[in-house]
Amino acid sequence: MEKLNNEIYLVAGDASPRKFYRFKNKKKHILVYCKKDKKNNLENYSKINEFLISNKIKAPKTIKKNVKNNFIIIEDLGNNLVKNVINKNKVNQFRNVIDELVKLQKIKLKKNLPKYSMKLLQKEMNLFYEWYLPEFFSKKKIREIQKTINNCFLKLLKKTTKSNKVFVHRDFHIENLIIHNKKIAFLDTQDAVIGHPAYDLMSLVDDVRVNISQRDQSKLIKYYLKKTKIKQNDFLLDFHILSVQRLLKILGIFLRLHRRDHKEKYLKYLPRTWSLLKLRLKHNELKELNLIFKKYFSNKIIRKKWK
C-alpha cells in the first residue's frame, strides 16, 4: 500500500472496513483496500461480481486480485449512484430498479452460494440486542426482552426460510445501485445468499435512507407482484416479517457503527428505521409482536435525540 500512496487517492469508504481509491493516472480503475475479513470483503466480492457478470448482470469487473496484500482492483463505474438521481418521481425510478431485481432473481444459482439460514437471520437480529438495547436497559432486562421477542417472532421467521430460492443481494438499497451506460449496476455484492424473493424488494422499499410514502411503497410492491406473478398473501406476510428482522438488524448495526467505529452519520437514519418498524408491525399476523414492542419501547426511546 505504501508503494501506491503517490498513485492513488481516497474516494470513499462505507460501513464495512473497505476503502476505495481512484488512480491519479489510470482512468476507470478503483483499488479496494481491506485488511479485515479479506475472504468476505475482497475474495467473495470479486467472485460474486464475476458470477453476476457471467449472467449478464452489471457489476464491477475485477481487473487485478491481490488479496494476500489486502487489495483488489476493479472497474470504475463512475459516480452516478441511484441515490443521486432520485427525484420527485421516485416510483418510476424504483420501478426501473425492480425490473433489474426481477432479472437478478431469474439467475440459475451456484450451489456454493450460502443459504439465508435461521442461524444467519438470528445472528443478524442479535445485533439489536447486543448493541441497541444496552443504550436503554440493564443486562437482566435485555435478556427478558430478547426471550420475549424471540419466543414470539422466531417461529414466524423460520417459516419464511421455506421460500429461500433466489439470489439475494442482502444489502439492496439505493447507495449500492449505480447507473452505468444507462444501465443499473450492483455494488457491495459480497454478502449475497440464496434467500426469499421478498428480501431485496423489502430492502429497497423499506430503505431507511430515503423517504417513500406508504402509498408509493404499496405501488412498488404491486408492480413487483405483477412482474413476477407471485401470489400476494403469503408473500406480503413474509415481506413484513423479513422487514422487521432487517430493521432490528439495522438498529443494531447503526449503533455499533456509532459506538465502536465512531461513524456518526448513520444515527440520522434511526427515526426512519423506527417509523418503518412500527409500520410493518401493524400487519394482522404480527399483533402479538406489536404489543411486545409497545410494552418495551416507549416514545422516549424511539424518539431519542442522538449526539
N, C-alpha and C positions, 0 to 999 in steps of 0.2 A: 504493500500500500504506500509505503514511504516513497518508493521509486516513482509512483504515479502522481504524487502530490502536485507537481508542476504542470501536469497534463489534464487534470480533471477539476471540476468544481461541483460542490454540493447543490442539488436542485430540490431534493425532497427527502423527507423521512415519513414514516407512518406510525401506526400504533404498534407495529412489530419492531424488532431490533434492527431491521434493514435500513440502509441508507442508499440513496440513489444519486449518482453523479453523472454529469454530462462531460464529454471530452471537449477540450478547447479547440482542437484542430480537426477532430473527426466528427462529421455530422451523422445523425441517425444512429448513434450508438449510446447506450446507457450502461454504466457499470453499477451493478447491485452488490453492495458490500454487507457482509453479515458474519459475525463470529459465533453468535449464539444459535443453537439448534439448526445447524447448517443443512442437515438432511431435509428438514421441512422447508426452511426458508430459501434454500438455493437448489438443492437436488430435486425435491418434489415440484418446486415452482417451474423449473426447466422442463421436467418430464411431462407435467400436465399440460403446459403450454404447447409442447410438441404434439401431444396427443390430440389436443383441440385443433391445431393447425392441420393435422393429417385428416381431420374430419370436416375440413372447410369452415371452421370457426376461427375468427380472427383473434389472435393473442400475440404477445411479443415473442418473436423468434429468437432462439438462443444463438449467439454468434460465437461465443467462446465460453468454455466452462473451466473454472479453476477453483473448485470447491475446497481443495486442500489449502489454498491460500485465501480462502474466505470470500471469493467473489465469482460472479459470472458477468458476462457482457451480453446484453440483449438489444434487440431492435428498439429504437426510439420511435414511439408512436405519436410524439408531439405533446401538446398541452391542452388539446380541445376536450377536456373532461365533460361528460354529460352534465355534471353539476353546474358548469359554467354557461350552459346554453338553455337551462331550464327557465322558461318564462311563464307568462300567464296561461298559455295553452299547454299546461302540464299533461293533460290527458292524452293528446295526440303524440307528444314526445315519449310518454311512458308506454303507449301502445307500440311504438317502434321498438322499444326495448323488449316488450313482451313477445313480439314477433321473433326476435333473436333468441329469447329464452325458450320458446317452443322448439326452435331448431336445435338448440342445445340439448333439450330433453329427448330428442329423437336419436341421439348418438347411440351406437351399439357400444355397450360399456366394456371396459377392460376388467378382467377377473381380479387383478391385483389392486383395484381401487377399493379402499375400505368402506364398510357399510356404516351408516349413521346409527350405530347401535344404542341400546338403552344405556350402556356403560358410558358412552361418549356424551349422550344427551344429559345424563345425570351429572357427569363431571363438569359440564358447562354450567349447569344450574347451580352447582355447589359454589361457583364464584360469587353468586348473590349472597349466600350465607357467610362465606369466608371474608368478603371484602366490603359489602354494602351494610349488612346488619350490624357489624361492630361499631359503626358510627352512632348507633342509637340504642343498642341493647347489650345486656350482660351476657356472658357465655352461657349461663344457665337458661336465660330467656331465648337465646338463639337456638339452643338445642330443642327447646319446646316448639318454637316456630317452625324449624326445619322438619321436625317429626310430623307436625300437624299438616303442613303443606304437602309433604311427600306422601303421607297416608291417603290424602285425597287425590293428588294430582298424578302420581307416577303410573297408576293403573290406566289413566286416560292417555298419558304419553306413550305408554307401551303399545297401545292399540294402533297408534299412528305408524309404528315401525313395520307393520304388515304390508304397508304400501310403498316400502323402500325399493324403488325400481328404476330411477332415472339419475342422470348426472346432476349433482347438486354442487354449485359453486361454494356455497356456505357463507359467503360474505358479499352477497349480491345487493349492493347499494350504489347510488349514483357516483360516489367517489372512486369506485372500482370499474367504471364504464367510461370508455373514451371513444370519441369519433375519429376515425382514421380513413381517409379517402372515401368519405361519405358513408362509411360502414361502422357499426358499433363493434368495438373490440373489448375483450375482457382482461382485466388486470387482477393481480392478487389471487391467483387460482390455486395456490399451494395446499389449501385446506379442503379441496374437493373430496366428496364422498358419494356413495350410492345412497340416495335418500328419497324422501317423499316429494311428489310433484308440486306440492303446495309450498315447500320451504323457500325456494328462491323467489317465487312470486310474493310470498308473505314478506320476505326481506325487502323487496322493492316497494311494495305498497305500504308497509309499516316502517319505512326508512325514518329513523329518528332525526336525520339531518335535514329533512325537507317537510314542510307542512303541506299535506294533501288533505282536502276536505273529505269528510265521510262519504259524501255523495260521489266524489271522484274516485275514492277508493272502491266503492261498490261498482262503478262503471268499469274500472280496470279488471276487477275480479270476474265480472260478467263477460268482458271481452276475452279473457284467458279461457274461460269455460267454453265459450262459443268456438274458439280456435281449436281447442283440444277435444271437445265433445265429451268431457269428463262429467259424470253425474254430480249434481250440485250438493246434495245434503251432507253426505259423509265427508266430502271434500271440504266444505265450509267449516264443519266442526273441527276437523284436523287442522285447518288453517288457523283457527282461533287457538287451539291447544299449542301448536308449534310456535305461534306468535308469543304466547305467554312465556313459554320456555326461553325463547330467544331474548325477549325483553328483560327477563330476570338476569340472564347471562350478561346482557349489555350493562345493566345497572352495576353488576359486579366488576366487569371489565373497566368501565369508566372510573370507578372508584379506585381500582388497582392502578390505573394509569395516573390518577391524581396522587395517591398516597405513596406508591412505590417508585413510579417513574417520573414524578413531578411534571406530568403533562396536563396542564390545567384546561386546555381548550375543549376537552370533552365534557366538562361539567355543564356547559351551556345547553347540552342536549338532554339533560336529566328530566326537566319538566315535560318535554315532548315524549320521552320514554314512558313516564308515568301516565300521561294522557292516553297513550296508545294501550298501555296495560289495562287501565280502567275500562277502556272501550271493549277490548277483547274479553274481559272477564264478565261482560254483560250477556254473553251467549247463554241461552236457556240451559244448556248442558253443563254450564260452569257455575251454577248458582251457589253450590256449597263452597267452592273455592273462592268465589267473590265475597262471601260472608267472612271467610277466614281472613282475607286481605283487609276488609273493612274493620275487623276486630283488632288487628295488629298495627295497621299503618294509618295513622291519623293524618289530617291535612297538614299538621305541623311538620311531620316527617316528609310527606310528599312535596311540600312547597318550601322546603329548607333552602335558604339562600346560602350558596357555597362561595367561599372566598377564593 
